Every structure is written in C-alpha cells, then in structure tokens.
Amino acid sequence: MPGINGFQATRVLSKDPETQKIPVIVVSTKNQETDRVWALRQGARDYIVKPVKPDELIHKINVALGN
C-alpha cells in the first residue's frame, strides 16, 4: 500500500466513525508477538500469520462478524 502501512490503515479505519465498525483482520508474514499486539492495539479484531489456512481464515471472519 503506497504511502501507508497496514498498521496505519487499521488505525485510520478504527478511528473514523464511518468505518470503525468494519472488522479488520490483519494477515501478515510477521510472526512476532509484538506485531500481533501492535495490530490489536491499532484496532484490528484479529491477526493471522501467512501462509493462511482457509479454514482458519473463514473461522476468524465468522467470529469477527459475530456469526
């Protein structure tokens, strides 16, 4: 994403009244606990490390949507 990283985008979305209810799930190659914690502090609902297992992603999306 030119000009903005995923953490910044998550923060912008979570602070804007028009987008703050959109659940953000960060999918990243970074597998450090500090990256996961930072993403959650920026407003992400969850954090998944690549490679993503399809079943895991579907489960996390359903949880984020309250299904």
N, C-alpha and C positions, 0 to 999 in steps of 0.2 A: 504494500500500500504506500504509494508515494506520499511523502510528507508527514505521515503519521504511522505509529506502530500499533499493534493490537491492544496493548495496554492503554494507550492514549484513546483509541477508538472506543474501547469498553468504558472508560471513564466518561467520555463525552456522551455516549448513549445513556449511561446510567444516571447522569445528572440533568439531562434535558427532560422536562415534563412530558414532551410529546413522545419520547422514546424510552423512558425509564422503565416501562412495564414489559419491554421486549426482553425475553430471557437470552442472555449471551452465554454461550458455551465456548470457551477458548480451546482450540485444537492446535497443539504446538509440538515442535520437536524438542523443546526444552523440558528435561525431566527432573529439574531441581525443585525441591520443596519450596524454596524461596520464590521461584517463578509462579508456582501454583498459588501460594499465599498472596502474592502481589496481585495476581489476576483477580482473585476473590475480593481483595480489598478495593479494587478498582470498580467492582460491581458485577463481575461475572458470576453466573449461577453455578458453573462447574468448570472443570479443567480436565482435558484428556490429552494424553501424550500419543503422538504418532509412532508407529502405524496404528490406526484406529480399527478396532474390531467392529464391524457393522452392528452386531447385537448390542454392544456396549453403547455405541452412539445412539441407537434408537431408544434404549432404556433411559439414557440421560436426557434425551429430548423429551420423552414422555414425563419424566419426573419434573423437569423444568416447566412443562406446560400444565402440570398438576393432574396428569392422567394416571 
